[in-house]
Amino acid sequence: MTTCDRLLKYVRVHTTSDEDSDSTPSTARQFDLARMLQDELKEMGIDS
């Protein structure tokens, strides 16, 4: 997957914040993006 493909994949994830939320991230969809990034980093061999 090219860098451009990855970027396009990320920007397609709906991550609009919830202004009324007291938590961070403020929506479950923001967690979806975080999990996606985590999985891809693990696939690249980068692990915490």
PyMOL CGO cylinders between C-alpha atoms (Angstrom):
from pymol import cmd
from pymol.cgo import CYLINDER

trace = [
    CYLINDER, 0.00, 0.00, 0.00, 1.42, 3.38, -0.96, 0.3, 1, 1, 1, 1, 1, 1,
    CYLINDER, 1.42, 3.38, -0.96, 1.66, 6.33, 1.40, 0.3, 1, 1, 1, 1, 1, 1,
    CYLINDER, 1.66, 6.33, 1.40, -1.05, 8.07, -0.59, 0.3, 1, 1, 1, 1, 1, 1,
    CYLINDER, -1.05, 8.07, -0.59, -3.34, 5.02, -0.27, 0.3, 1, 1, 1, 1, 1, 1,
    CYLINDER, -3.34, 5.02, -0.27, -2.78, 4.97, 3.49, 0.3, 1, 1, 1, 1, 1, 1,
    CYLINDER, -2.78, 4.97, 3.49, -3.57, 8.67, 3.81, 0.3, 1, 1, 1, 1, 1, 1,
    CYLINDER, -3.57, 8.67, 3.81, -6.76, 8.28, 1.80, 0.3, 1, 1, 1, 1, 1, 1,
    CYLINDER, -6.76, 8.28, 1.80, -7.76, 5.34, 3.99, 0.3, 1, 1, 1, 1, 1, 1,
    CYLINDER, -7.76, 5.34, 3.99, -7.27, 7.44, 7.14, 0.3, 1, 1, 1, 1, 1, 1,
    CYLINDER, -7.27, 7.44, 7.14, -9.18, 10.48, 5.91, 0.3, 1, 1, 1, 1, 1, 1,
    CYLINDER, -9.18, 10.48, 5.91, -12.19, 8.31, 5.07, 0.3, 1, 1, 1, 1, 1, 1,
    CYLINDER, -12.19, 8.31, 5.07, -12.68, 7.47, 8.76, 0.3, 1, 1, 1, 1, 1, 1,
    CYLINDER, -12.68, 7.47, 8.76, -15.41, 9.67, 10.23, 0.3, 1, 1, 1, 1, 1, 1,
    CYLINDER, -15.41, 9.67, 10.23, -13.71, 11.26, 13.26, 0.3, 1, 1, 1, 1, 1, 1,
    CYLINDER, -13.71, 11.26, 13.26, -15.72, 14.40, 13.92, 0.3, 1, 1, 1, 1, 1, 1,
    CYLINDER, -15.72, 14.40, 13.92, -15.61, 15.20, 17.62, 0.3, 1, 1, 1, 1, 1, 1,
    CYLINDER, -15.61, 15.20, 17.62, -18.59, 15.37, 19.95, 0.3, 1, 1, 1, 1, 1, 1,
    CYLINDER, -18.59, 15.37, 19.95, -18.55, 18.83, 21.52, 0.3, 1, 1, 1, 1, 1, 1,
    CYLINDER, -18.55, 18.83, 21.52, -20.82, 17.65, 24.34, 0.3, 1, 1, 1, 1, 1, 1,
    CYLINDER, -20.82, 17.65, 24.34, -18.57, 14.77, 25.37, 0.3, 1, 1, 1, 1, 1, 1,
    CYLINDER, -18.57, 14.77, 25.37, -16.41, 14.96, 28.48, 0.3, 1, 1, 1, 1, 1, 1,
    CYLINDER, -16.41, 14.96, 28.48, -14.08, 12.17, 27.33, 0.3, 1, 1, 1, 1, 1, 1,
    CYLINDER, -14.08, 12.17, 27.33, -11.05, 12.10, 25.08, 0.3, 1, 1, 1, 1, 1, 1,
    CYLINDER, -11.05, 12.10, 25.08, -11.33, 10.90, 22.36, 0.3, 1, 1, 1, 1, 1, 1,
    CYLINDER, -11.33, 10.90, 22.36, -14.90, 12.10, 22.30, 0.3, 1, 1, 1, 1, 1, 1,
    CYLINDER, -14.90, 12.10, 22.30, -16.35, 9.44, 19.96, 0.3, 1, 1, 1, 1, 1, 1,
    CYLINDER, -16.35, 9.44, 19.96, -15.98, 5.72, 19.32, 0.3, 1, 1, 1, 1, 1, 1,
    CYLINDER, -15.98, 5.72, 19.32, -15.07, 6.47, 15.71, 0.3, 1, 1, 1, 1, 1, 1,
    CYLINDER, -15.07, 6.47, 15.71, -11.97, 8.30, 16.87, 0.3, 1, 1, 1, 1, 1, 1,
    CYLINDER, -11.97, 8.30, 16.87, -10.98, 5.08, 18.65, 0.3, 1, 1, 1, 1, 1, 1,
    CYLINDER, -10.98, 5.08, 18.65, -11.57, 3.23, 15.37, 0.3, 1, 1, 1, 1, 1, 1,
    CYLINDER, -11.57, 3.23, 15.37, -8.89, 5.35, 13.70, 0.3, 1, 1, 1, 1, 1, 1,
    CYLINDER, -8.89, 5.35, 13.70, -6.52, 4.82, 16.63, 0.3, 1, 1, 1, 1, 1, 1,
    CYLINDER, -6.52, 4.82, 16.63, -6.99, 1.04, 16.41, 0.3, 1, 1, 1, 1, 1, 1,
    CYLINDER, -6.99, 1.04, 16.41, -6.45, 1.12, 12.65, 0.3, 1, 1, 1, 1, 1, 1,
    CYLINDER, -6.45, 1.12, 12.65, -3.18, 3.00, 13.11, 0.3, 1, 1, 1, 1, 1, 1,
    CYLINDER, -3.18, 3.00, 13.11, -2.10, 0.65, 15.90, 0.3, 1, 1, 1, 1, 1, 1,
    CYLINDER, -2.10, 0.65, 15.90, -2.75, -2.42, 13.75, 0.3, 1, 1, 1, 1, 1, 1,
    CYLINDER, -2.75, -2.42, 13.75, -0.80, -0.99, 10.83, 0.3, 1, 1, 1, 1, 1, 1,
    CYLINDER, -0.80, -0.99, 10.83, 2.15, -0.07, 13.05, 0.3, 1, 1, 1, 1, 1, 1,
    CYLINDER, 2.15, -0.07, 13.05, 2.21, -3.62, 14.43, 0.3, 1, 1, 1, 1, 1, 1,
    CYLINDER, 2.21, -3.62, 14.43, 2.20, -4.99, 10.87, 0.3, 1, 1, 1, 1, 1, 1,
    CYLINDER, 2.20, -4.99, 10.87, 5.27, -2.82, 10.19, 0.3, 1, 1, 1, 1, 1, 1,
    CYLINDER, 5.27, -2.82, 10.19, 7.03, -4.31, 13.19, 0.3, 1, 1, 1, 1, 1, 1,
    CYLINDER, 7.03, -4.31, 13.19, 6.60, -1.28, 15.43, 0.3, 1, 1, 1, 1, 1, 1,
    CYLINDER, 6.60, -1.28, 15.43, 5.26, -2.37, 18.81, 0.3, 1, 1, 1, 1, 1, 1,
    CYLINDER, 5.26, -2.37, 18.81, 5.01, -0.79, 22.23, 0.3, 1, 1, 1, 1, 1, 1,
]
cmd.load_cgo(trace, "trace")
